[in-house]
C-alpha cells in the first residue's frame, strides 16, 4: 500500500449521493479535506452496509457492484488490497464506514468461524479458516501459549512456507522451552 501514501481516494455511495475523501498515511486511511482524487471506490448503500464480509467484497468486485477507478496503478493496488483483506481489517473498515454514515454498527456479531478447541482437518481446507486459526493463536499468545502453539502448528500444516506462521511457531517453541 506504499504507493497509496498521500493519495486521495474518494468513497462514493452512489444511490444516496454521498461521498467521503480519505488519504492514506502512516495510520492508514484518514478523512481529508483535499479533493484532488487519485482513485475512487464506488458502490451502492446496500453493498456498502454489508462490506464486513470478505466474500461480499469479492463478489461485489467481480460483479462490478464495487468499482475501483482512477490512476491504473492505484486502482489496481486498492483492488488487490480489497481481495487480500483479513478479518481484523474488515472489521476496522466496516466500523469506519459506519462512522462515515454517523451510525453505530448494527451488524450482529458473527459467531466465531470455528471452535478453536475442536478443529477438524476439513476446517483447514478454507483459507479464511486458516487465517482465523493463525489470528486466534496470536490473540492467545499472551494468555495461553500452549494453545497458541497448537493452533499455529495447525496453520503451519496448511501453510508450511508462511513466514509469519513459521516465525510464530519458532517464537512460541522457544518461549515454552525456557519456561519448562
N, CA, C and O of each residue as an XYZ file, in Angstrom:
720
protein
N       0.827     -1.192      0.000
C       0.000      0.000      0.000
C       0.875      1.261      0.000
O       0.366      2.380      0.074
N       2.186      1.066     -0.084
C       3.092      2.198     -0.068
C       2.834      3.192     -1.178
O       3.035      4.394     -1.001
N       2.382      2.689     -2.342
C       2.133      3.614     -3.457
C       0.855      4.433     -3.241
O       0.568      5.330     -4.034
N       0.087      4.146     -2.194
C      -1.112      4.938     -1.874
C      -0.799      6.104     -0.936
O      -1.627      6.995     -0.746
N       0.400      6.091     -0.354
C       0.741      7.101      0.650
C       0.559      8.513      0.091
O       1.128      8.875     -0.939
N      -0.254      9.299      0.805
C      -0.501     10.681      0.416
C      -1.546     10.843     -0.678
O      -1.914     11.968     -1.015
N      -2.026      9.746     -1.235
C      -3.014      9.814     -2.304
C      -4.427      9.977     -1.719
O      -4.720      9.476     -0.634
N      -5.282     10.675     -2.444
C      -6.658     10.889     -2.006
C      -7.564      9.913     -2.742
O      -7.522      9.791     -3.966
N      -8.382      9.226     -1.961
C      -9.343      8.268     -2.513
C     -10.740      8.751     -2.151
O     -11.015      9.100     -1.003
N     -11.610      8.766     -3.143
C     -12.999      9.165     -2.934
C     -13.839      7.911     -2.729
O     -13.827      7.006     -3.563
N     -14.566      7.861     -1.620
C     -15.503      6.772     -1.361
C     -16.876      7.304     -1.727
O     -17.360      8.249     -1.105
N     -17.509      6.711     -2.725
C     -18.745      7.244     -3.297
C     -19.865      6.222     -3.172
O     -19.806      5.149     -3.772
N     -20.891      6.561     -2.384
C     -22.083      5.717     -2.283
C     -23.119      6.377     -3.193
O     -23.752      7.372     -2.837
N     -23.267      5.787     -4.376
C     -23.963      6.456     -5.477
C     -25.451      6.668     -5.250
O     -25.972      7.727     -5.601
N     -26.151      5.700     -4.674
C     -27.604      5.835     -4.582
C     -28.052      6.804     -3.493
O     -29.212      7.216     -3.486
N     -27.169      7.178     -2.577
C     -27.531      8.205     -1.599
C     -26.781      9.510     -1.875
O     -26.874     10.476     -1.119
N     -26.036      9.506     -2.980
C     -25.295     10.689     -3.417
C     -24.454     11.273     -2.272
O     -24.515     12.464     -1.967
N     -23.674     10.391     -1.660
C     -22.825     10.781     -0.539
C     -21.407     10.306     -0.821
O     -21.198      9.167     -1.238
N     -20.437     11.182     -0.592
C     -19.037     10.832     -0.824
C     -18.193     11.273      0.361
O     -18.519     12.224      1.071
N     -17.093     10.546      0.549
C     -16.107     10.878      1.562
C     -14.745     10.822      0.899
O     -14.521     10.050     -0.033
N     -13.843     11.649      1.393
C     -12.494     11.693      0.846
C     -11.524     11.283      1.949
O     -11.561     11.808      3.061
N     -10.667     10.342      1.617
C      -9.677      9.848      2.575
C      -8.306      9.849      1.913
O      -8.185      9.737      0.693
N      -7.284      9.977      2.737
C      -5.918      9.830      2.218
C      -5.236      8.771      3.066
O      -5.593      8.538      4.221
N      -4.244      8.139      2.456
C      -3.525      7.064      3.121
C      -2.235      7.604      3.705
O      -1.418      8.201      3.002
N      -2.062      7.385      5.009
C      -0.846      7.836      5.683
C      -0.324      6.759      6.605
O      -0.683      5.589      6.474
N       0.528      7.155      7.539
C       1.144      6.201      8.461
C       0.117      5.461      9.316
O       0.335      4.310      9.694
N      -0.990      6.114      9.618
C      -2.020      5.495     10.461
C      -3.106      4.811      9.636
O      -4.142      4.426     10.179
N      -2.884      4.657      8.338
C      -3.900      4.055      7.472
C      -4.704      5.140      6.789
O      -4.212      6.251      6.589
N      -5.947      4.825      6.428
C      -6.799      5.811      5.768
C      -7.403      6.750      6.795
O      -7.888      6.323      7.843
N      -7.364      8.049      6.476
C      -7.936      9.067      7.344
C      -8.699     10.064      6.488
O      -8.353     10.292      5.329
N      -9.749     10.664      7.068
C     -10.521     11.678      6.360
C      -9.612     12.842      5.998
O      -8.679     13.176      6.729
N      -9.905     13.455      4.850
C      -9.109     14.598      4.403
C     -10.021     15.641      3.772
O     -11.112     15.329      3.296
N      -9.552     16.883      3.779
C     -10.291     17.966      3.121
C      -9.830     18.134      1.675
O     -10.441     18.872      0.902
N      -8.747     17.441      1.318
C      -8.238     17.516     -0.048
C      -9.264     16.903     -1.004
O      -9.956     15.949     -0.647
N      -9.359     17.443     -2.197
C     -10.352     16.946     -3.164
C      -9.743     16.506     -4.486
O     -10.467     16.098     -5.395
N      -8.409     16.583     -4.607
C      -7.746     16.116     -5.829
C      -7.606     14.603     -5.714
O      -6.711     14.095     -5.038
N      -8.508     13.898     -6.386
C      -8.669     12.458     -6.221
C      -7.738     11.685     -7.148
O      -7.614     12.002     -8.331
N      -7.085     10.665     -6.592
C      -6.235      9.767     -7.376
C      -6.977      8.492     -7.745
O      -6.667      7.850     -8.749
N      -7.975      8.124     -6.911
C      -8.757      6.911     -7.157
C     -10.128      7.078     -6.516
O     -10.316      7.882     -5.604
N     -11.075      6.298     -7.016
C     -12.438      6.354     -6.482
C     -12.963      4.936     -6.291
O     -12.788      4.066     -7.144
N     -13.610      4.729     -5.148
C     -14.295      3.468     -4.875
C     -15.778      3.802     -4.871
O     -16.247      4.629     -4.089
N     -16.507      3.135     -5.767
C     -17.907      3.462     -5.970
C     -18.768      2.229     -5.717
O     -18.464      1.139     -6.201
N     -19.850      2.414     -4.952
C     -20.781      1.318     -4.696
C     -22.135      1.890     -4.286
O     -22.306      3.105     -4.187
N     -23.087      1.002     -4.052
C     -24.415      1.397     -3.567
C     -24.510      1.106     -2.074
O     -23.719      0.338     -1.526
N     -25.483      1.727     -1.430
C     -25.620      1.621      0.010
C     -25.774      0.178      0.495
O     -25.149     -0.205      1.484
N     -26.586     -0.620     -0.177
C     -26.789     -1.997      0.300
C     -25.498     -2.806      0.279
O     -25.288     -3.658      1.142
N     -24.635     -2.549     -0.696
C     -23.344     -3.235     -0.746
C     -22.439     -2.669      0.349
O     -21.776     -3.422      1.062
N     -22.416     -1.350      0.478
C     -21.565     -0.714      1.487
C     -21.905     -1.213      2.895
O     -21.011     -1.400      3.720
N     -23.179     -1.424      3.165
C     -23.602     -1.841      4.502
C     -23.234     -3.288      4.807
O     -23.289     -3.706      5.964
N     -22.861     -4.052      3.796
C     -22.512     -5.458      4.051
C     -21.043     -5.755      3.750
O     -20.673     -6.909      3.536
N     -20.215     -4.724      3.735
C     -18.798     -4.901      3.410
C     -17.969     -5.470      4.553
O     -16.742     -5.518      4.460
N     -18.621     -5.903      5.630
C     -17.865     -6.532      6.711
C     -17.647     -8.013      6.449
O     -17.112     -8.723      7.301
N     -18.054     -8.482      5.282
C     -17.919     -9.886      4.900
C     -17.018     -9.962      3.667
O     -17.334     -9.387      2.626
N     -15.901    -10.671      3.788
C     -14.921    -10.725      2.695
C     -15.539    -11.263      1.413
O     -15.238    -10.763      0.329
N     -16.399    -12.274      1.516
C     -17.000    -12.848      0.318
C     -17.898    -11.829     -0.392
O     -17.978    -11.818     -1.621
N     -18.572    -10.976      0.383
C     -19.391     -9.912     -0.217
C     -18.493     -8.966     -1.012
O     -18.851     -8.549     -2.114
N     -17.341     -8.630     -0.464
C     -16.408     -7.736     -1.164
C     -15.935     -8.380     -2.462
O     -15.929     -7.738     -3.512
N     -15.541     -9.638     -2.389
C     -15.058    -10.333     -3.585
C     -16.152    -10.402     -4.642
O     -15.904    -10.113     -5.813
N     -17.356    -10.782     -4.238
C     -18.470    -10.860     -5.186
C     -18.802     -9.489     -5.759
O     -19.062     -9.360     -6.956
N     -18.793     -8.465     -4.911
C     -19.105     -7.110     -5.381
C     -18.056     -6.632     -6.388
O     -18.405     -5.971     -7.366
N     -16.790     -6.952     -6.168
C     -15.751     -6.586     -7.126
C     -15.944     -7.321     -8.446
O     -15.835     -6.728     -9.520
N     -16.231     -8.615     -8.358
C     -16.411     -9.420     -9.572
C     -17.643     -8.995    -10.365
O     -17.649     -9.058    -11.594
N     -18.691     -8.561     -9.655
C     -19.944     -8.189    -10.319
C     -20.049     -6.697    -10.597
O     -21.123     -6.212    -10.953
N     -18.964     -5.967    -10.444
C     -18.932     -4.510    -10.639
C     -19.918     -3.762     -9.756
O     -20.349     -2.663    -10.106
N     -20.282     -4.342     -8.614
C     -21.106     -3.630     -7.638
C     -20.226     -2.787     -6.722
O     -20.711     -1.927     -5.988
N     -18.942     -3.047     -6.779
C     -17.921     -2.278     -6.079
C     -16.860     -1.993     -7.135
O     -16.127     -2.889     -7.556
N     -16.791     -0.738     -7.555
C     -15.889     -0.368     -8.639
C     -14.756      0.499     -8.119
O     -14.964      1.416     -7.325
N     -13.566      0.193     -8.579
C     -12.385      0.975     -8.215
C     -11.833      1.553     -9.509
O     -11.459      0.816    -10.422
N     -11.786      2.883     -9.578
C     -11.305      3.557    -10.784
C     -10.251      4.580    -10.383
O     -10.074      4.887     -9.204
N      -9.558      5.098    -11.387
C      -8.559      6.127    -11.145
C      -7.254      5.777    -11.815
O      -7.219      5.012    -12.779
N      -6.171      6.347    -11.291
C      -4.855      6.051    -11.831
C      -4.665      4.540    -11.794
O      -4.822      3.922    -10.740
N      -4.325      3.933    -12.943
C      -4.310      2.467    -13.033
C      -3.532      1.744    -11.930
O      -4.016      0.759    -11.374
N      -2.329      2.230    -11.614
C      -1.537      1.528    -10.589
C      -2.183      1.631     -9.208
O      -2.094      0.696     -8.412
N      -2.830      2.752     -8.919
C      -3.505      2.918     -7.628
C      -4.783      2.096     -7.564
O      -5.067      1.447     -6.557
N      -5.551      2.130     -8.649
C      -6.789      1.345     -8.684
C      -6.474     -0.136     -8.521
O      -7.191     -0.859     -7.828
N      -5.413     -0.578     -9.156
C      -5.009     -1.985     -9.041
C      -4.546     -2.308     -7.614
O      -4.878     -3.364     -7.076
N      -3.784     -1.405     -7.011
C      -3.309     -1.622     -5.639
C      -4.483     -1.692     -4.665
O      -4.495     -2.532     -3.766
N      -5.462     -0.821     -4.839
C      -6.641     -0.826     -3.967
C      -7.431     -2.111     -4.167
O      -7.833     -2.753     -3.196
N      -7.654     -2.488     -5.419
C      -8.400     -3.721     -5.714
C      -7.704     -4.927     -5.107
O      -8.351     -5.763     -4.476
N      -6.394     -5.027     -5.290
C      -5.639     -6.148     -4.720
C      -5.731     -6.152     -3.195
O      -5.840     -7.211     -2.578
N      -5.686     -4.973     -2.595
C      -5.805     -4.879     -1.139
C      -7.178     -5.337     -0.668
O      -7.295     -5.983      0.374
N      -8.208     -5.009     -1.422
C      -9.564     -5.443     -1.052
C      -9.687     -6.964     -1.116
O     -10.326     -7.574     -0.259
N      -9.079     -7.571     -2.124
C      -9.106     -9.037     -2.230
C      -8.338     -9.699     -1.085
O      -8.653    -10.824     -0.698
N      -7.340     -9.011     -0.545
C      -6.458     -9.618      0.449
C      -6.802     -9.249      1.902
O      -6.042     -9.581      2.811
N      -7.915     -8.579      2.127
C      -8.263     -8.159      3.480
C      -8.384     -9.330      4.441
O      -8.910    -10.387      4.092
N      -7.887     -9.124      5.661
C      -8.069    -10.135      6.703
C      -9.236     -9.702      7.612
O      -9.749     -8.590      7.490
N      -9.635    -10.582      8.505
C     -10.795    -10.341      9.368
C     -10.645     -9.052     10.184
O     -11.601     -8.290     10.320
N      -9.463     -8.811     10.718
C      -9.238     -7.641     11.561
C      -9.431     -6.351     10.760
O     -10.074     -5.411     11.228
N      -8.865     -6.317      9.543
C      -9.005     -5.113      8.713
C     -10.438     -4.936      8.230
O     -10.925     -3.812      8.114
N     -11.116     -6.057      7.948
C     -12.517     -5.970      7.537
C     -13.346     -5.311      8.628
O     -14.172     -4.442      8.351
N     -13.128     -5.722      9.850
C     -13.878     -5.151     10.966
C     -13.581     -3.665     11.100
O     -14.487     -2.864     11.333
N     -12.321     -3.298     10.954
C     -11.930     -1.897     11.051
C     -12.581     -1.069      9.944
O     -13.117      0.008     10.205
N     -12.535     -1.570      8.716
C     -13.143     -0.859      7.584
C     -14.646     -0.725      7.792
O     -15.217      0.339      7.552
N     -15.279     -1.792      8.232
C     -16.718     -1.769      8.476
C     -17.060     -0.713      9.522
O     -18.007      0.053      9.342
N     -16.302     -0.667     10.607
C     -16.567      0.325     11.657
C     -16.343      1.746     11.159
O     -17.101      2.653     11.504
N     -15.292      1.949     10.340
C     -15.063      3.277      9.760
C     -16.220      3.673      8.849
O     -16.686      4.812      8.876
N     -16.671      2.727      8.052
C     -17.766      3.009      7.131
C     -19.020      3.435      7.902
O     -19.691      4.397      7.526
N     -19.326      2.719      8.969
C     -20.494      3.078      9.767
C     -20.304      4.449     10.410
O     -21.269      5.197     10.571
N     -19.067      4.781     10.779
C     -18.838      6.106     11.351
C     -19.039      7.182     10.287
O     -19.502      8.279     10.602
N     -18.695      6.883      9.022
C     -18.974      7.834      7.941
C     -20.471      8.098      7.838
O     -20.900      9.229      7.610
N     -21.259      7.041      8.009
C     -22.716      7.181      7.939
C     -23.286      7.759      9.231
O     -24.487      8.011      9.335
N     -22.408      7.966     10.212
C     -22.778      8.505     11.508
C     -23.810      7.610     12.221
O     -24.745      8.096     12.855
N     -23.611      6.309     12.098
C     -24.462      5.349     12.796
C     -23.569      4.305     13.446
O     -22.428      4.093     13.033
N     -24.107      3.662     14.465
C     -23.353      2.578     15.093
C     -23.511      1.334     14.247
O     -24.532      1.141     13.587
N     -22.496      0.495     14.273
C     -22.540     -0.762     13.535
C     -23.585     -1.658     14.171
O     -23.386     -2.189     15.264
N     -24.694     -1.819     13.480
C     -25.789     -2.633     13.999
C     -25.696     -4.063     13.496
O     -26.581     -4.881     13.746
N     -24.619     -4.354     12.787
C     -24.441     -5.713     12.290
C     -24.372     -6.650     13.485
O     -23.666     -6.369     14.452
N     -25.095     -7.755     13.427
C     -24.990     -8.694     14.541
C     -23.574     -9.242     14.616
O     -22.915     -9.446     13.597
N     -23.121     -9.475     15.835
C     -21.805    -10.065     15.989
C     -21.830    -11.464     15.401
O     -22.678    -12.284     15.753
N     -20.902    -11.723     14.513
C     -20.834    -13.049     13.902
C     -20.267    -14.036     14.912
O     -19.403    -13.710     15.725
N     -20.782    -15.238     14.827
C     -20.208    -16.304     15.650
C     -18.791    -16.541     15.144
O     -18.510    -16.332     13.964
N     -17.903    -16.972     16.022
C     -16.546    -17.272     15.559
C     -16.577    -18.280     14.418
O     -17.455    -19.140     14.357
N     -15.620    -18.164     13.528
C     -15.563    -19.072     12.372
C     -15.501    -20.522     12.809
O     -16.132    -21.389     12.202
N     -14.743    -20.786     13.861
C     -14.504    -22.159     14.312
C     -14.446    -22.198     15.828
O     -14.196    -21.189     16.487
N     -14.679    -23.374     16.359
C     -14.403    -23.625     17.770
C     -12.932    -24.024     17.839
O     -12.560    -25.102     17.376
N     -12.104    -23.173     18.404
C     -10.660    -23.423     18.385
C     -10.262    -24.646     19.209
O      -9.122    -25.105     19.127
N     -11.181    -25.166     19.990
C     -10.886    -26.350     20.797
C     -11.293    -27.634     20.083
O     -11.067    -28.730     20.595
N     -11.893    -27.502     18.901
C     -12.399    -28.671     18.182
C     -12.243    -28.461     16.676
O     -13.241    -28.382     15.959
N     -11.013    -28.370     16.192
C     -10.755    -28.131     14.771
C     -10.516    -29.467     14.080
O      -9.742    -30.307     14.538
N     -11.218    -29.628     12.948
C     -11.096    -30.855     12.159
C     -10.225    -30.574     10.928
O     -10.060    -29.424     10.521
N      -9.676    -31.636     10.349
C      -8.868    -31.471      9.138
C      -9.655    -30.768      8.034
O      -9.083    -29.990      7.270
N     -10.954    -31.031      7.942
C     -11.775    -30.404      6.897
C     -11.845    -28.883      7.086
O     -12.058    -28.148      6.122
N     -11.666    -28.413      8.326
C     -11.671    -26.970      8.580
C     -10.459    -26.289      7.957
O     -10.483    -25.088      7.686
N      -9.407    -27.057      7.735
C      -8.151    -26.486      7.234
C      -8.136    -26.298      5.722
O      -7.144    -25.822      5.170
N      -9.223    -26.667      5.043
C      -9.270    -26.511      3.585
C      -9.674    -25.100      3.168
O      -9.419    -24.702      2.032
N     -10.296    -24.342      4.059
C     -10.745    -22.983      3.753
C      -9.662    -21.991      4.178
O      -9.319    -21.934      5.359
N      -9.115    -21.205      3.240
C      -8.068    -20.248      3.594
C      -8.490    -19.259      4.687
O      -7.662    -18.845      5.499
N      -9.771    -18.878      4.712
C     -10.233    -17.958      5.748
C     -10.183    -18.614      7.129
O      -9.921    -17.946      8.129
N     -10.433    -19.917      7.178
C     -10.321    -20.631      8.448
C      -8.878    -20.653      8.920
O      -8.608    -20.511     10.113
N      -7.951    -20.831      7.988
C      -6.528    -20.846      8.348
C      -6.124    -19.466      8.869
O      -5.384    -19.364      9.847
N      -6.608    -18.403      8.218
C      -6.353    -17.049      8.714
C      -6.899    -16.894     10.133
O      -6.237    -16.338     11.010
N      -8.113    -17.391     10.342
C      -8.755    -17.300     11.650
C      -7.922    -18.032     12.710
O      -7.689    -17.505     13.797
N      -7.478    -19.244     12.384
C      -6.679    -20.042     13.318
C      -5.378    -19.309     13.656
O      -4.997    -19.223     14.823
N      -4.706    -18.787     12.644
C      -3.469    -18.026     12.860
C      -3.725    -16.813     13.753
O      -2.980    -16.558     14.699
N      -4.791    -16.066     13.441
C      -5.108    -14.861     14.211
C      -5.499    -15.190     15.650
O      -5.138    -14.464     16.577
N      -6.233    -16.281     15.836
C      -6.609    -16.703     17.194
C      -5.373    -17.107     17.985
O      -5.274    -16.818     19.178
N      -4.436    -17.771     17.330
C      -3.195    -18.144     18.007
C      -2.469    -16.895     18.495
O      -1.991    -16.856     19.628
N      -2.388    -15.882     17.648
C      -1.695    -14.654     18.038
C      -2.458    -13.926     19.148
O      -1.849    -13.275     19.997
N      -3.764    -14.033     19.141
C      -4.570    -13.423     20.199
C      -4.314    -14.113     21.540
O      -4.328    -13.473     22.591
N      -4.082    -15.424     21.487
C      -3.887    -16.212     22.703
C      -2.448    -16.236     23.207
O      -2.195    -16.705     24.317
N      -1.500    -15.741     22.413
C      -0.089    -15.926     22.761
C       0.293    -15.359     24.123
O       1.234    -15.854     24.743
N      -0.399    -14.349     24.601
C      -0.032    -13.776     25.902
C      -0.780    -14.430     27.065
O      -0.407    -14.238     28.222
N      -1.830    -15.199     26.771
C      -2.605    -15.809     27.850
C      -2.521    -17.334     27.887
O      -2.606    -17.927     28.963
N      -2.356    -17.975     26.737
C      -2.304    -19.442     26.688
C      -1.342    -19.854     25.574
O      -1.756    -20.210     24.471
N      -0.064    -19.799     25.888
C       0.966    -20.035     24.882
C       0.908    -21.452     24.313
O       1.170    -21.647     23.126
N       0.568    -22.445     25.142
C       0.481    -23.818     24.643
C      -0.622    -23.947     23.596
O      -0.419    -24.573     22.556
N      -1.790    -23.357     23.865
C      -2.889    -23.408     22.898
C      -2.511    -22.619     21.645
O      -2.819    -23.036     20.528
N      -1.848    -21.489     21.832
C      -1.405    -20.683     20.688
C      -0.485    -21.506     19.791
O      -0.611    -21.470     18.567
N       0.442    -22.251     20.401
C       1.352    -23.093     19.616
C       0.581    -24.195     18.891
O       0.847    -24.464     17.720
N      -0.363    -24.828     19.566
C      -1.168    -25.879     18.918
C      -1.867    -25.329     17.679
O      -1.850    -25.954     16.618
N      -2.479    -24.159     17.820
C      -3.194    -23.554     16.693
C      -2.231    -23.171     15.570
O      -2.517    -23.397     14.394
N      -1.090    -22.590     15.939
C      -0.133    -22.157     14.914
C       0.435    -23.364     14.175
O       0.707    -23.276     12.977
N       0.619    -24.482     14.863
C       1.093    -25.697     14.196
C       0.052    -26.215     13.203
O       0.414    -26.736     12.148
N      -1.232    -26.078     13.527
C      -2.285    -26.456     12.566
C      -2.207    -25.567     11.325
O      -2.280    -26.056     10.198
N      -2.059    -24.268     11.538
C      -1.945    -23.341     10.407
C      -0.701    -23.661      9.583
O      -0.718    -23.545      8.358
N       0.380    -24.065     10.256
C       1.631    -24.387      9.567
C       1.484    -25.621      8.681
O       2.153    -25.721      7.653
N       0.616    -26.563      9.063
C       0.366    -27.746      8.218
C      -0.089    -27.327      6.824
O       0.322    -27.901      5.815
N      -0.949    -26.310      6.796
C      -1.517    -25.857      5.523
C      -0.593    -24.880      4.816
O      -0.521    -24.862      3.587
N       0.109    -24.077      5.587
C       0.999    -23.058      5.020
C       2.422    -23.256      5.540
O       2.909    -22.460      6.343
N       3.086    -24.316      5.085
C       4.425    -24.612      5.599
C       5.456    -23.540      5.258
O       6.511    -23.480      5.889
N       5.171    -22.699      4.276
C       6.118    -21.644      3.898
C       5.676    -20.268      4.377
O       6.280    -19.260      4.011
N       4.624    -20.218      5.196
C       4.139    -18.935      5.706
C       5.139    -18.319      6.680
O       5.425    -18.897      7.729
N       5.667    -17.154      6.336
C       6.714    -16.530      7.152
C       6.212    -16.196      8.550
O       6.876    -16.508      9.538
N       5.053    -15.566      8.639
C       4.513    -15.184      9.948
C       4.272    -16.433     10.787
O       4.652    -16.492     11.956
N       3.642    -17.421     10.180
C       3.324    -18.658     10.900
C       4.607    -19.333     11.379
O       4.706    -19.704     12.549
N       5.588    -19.497     10.494
C       6.842    -20.152     10.872
C       7.589    -19.385     11.969
O       8.144    -19.985     12.888
N       7.594    -18.058     11.860
C       8.265    -17.254     12.891
C       7.568    -17.400     14.243
O       8.219    -17.507     15.282
N       6.238    -17.403     14.212
C       5.487    -17.540     15.458
C       5.711    -18.920     16.078
O       5.874    -19.026     17.294
N       5.723    -19.967     15.271
C       5.964    -21.317     15.791
C       7.316    -21.350     16.506
O       7.415    -21.850     17.627
N       8.355    -20.817     15.858
C       9.688    -20.793     16.471
C       9.685    -19.999     17.776
O      10.259    -20.429     18.776
N       9.037    -18.845     17.755
C       8.972    -17.995     18.944
C       8.254    -18.705     20.086
O       8.732    -18.720     21.220
N       7.089    -19.300     19.770
C       6.308    -19.987     20.806
C       7.090    -21.169     21.372
O       7.109    -21.379     22.585
N       7.735    -21.939     20.497
C       8.504    -23.098     20.959
C       9.663    -22.652     21.852
O       9.939    -23.282     22.873
N      10.328    -21.587     21.475
C      11.452    -21.083     22.274
C      10.966    -20.595     23.640
O      11.596    -20.877     24.659
N       9.868    -19.876     23.665
C       9.330    -19.385     24.946
C       8.903    -20.544     25.837
O       9.161    -20.539     27.040
N       8.255    -21.527     25.245
C       7.818    -22.673     26.046
C       9.010    -23.484     26.550
O       8.966    -24.023     27.655
N      10.073    -23.575     25.753
C      11.264    -24.312     26.165
C      11.946    -23.641     27.362
O      12.517    -24.319     28.216
N      11.885    -22.325     27.417
C      12.537    -21.626     28.536
C      11.685    -21.632     29.793
O      12.211    -21.421     30.886
N      10.390    -21.866     29.671
C       9.522    -21.891     30.853
C       9.417    -23.272     31.463
O       8.940    -23.418     32.589
N       9.862    -24.300     30.729
C       9.775    -25.679     31.257
C      11.029    -26.080     31.977
O      11.121    -27.200     32.479
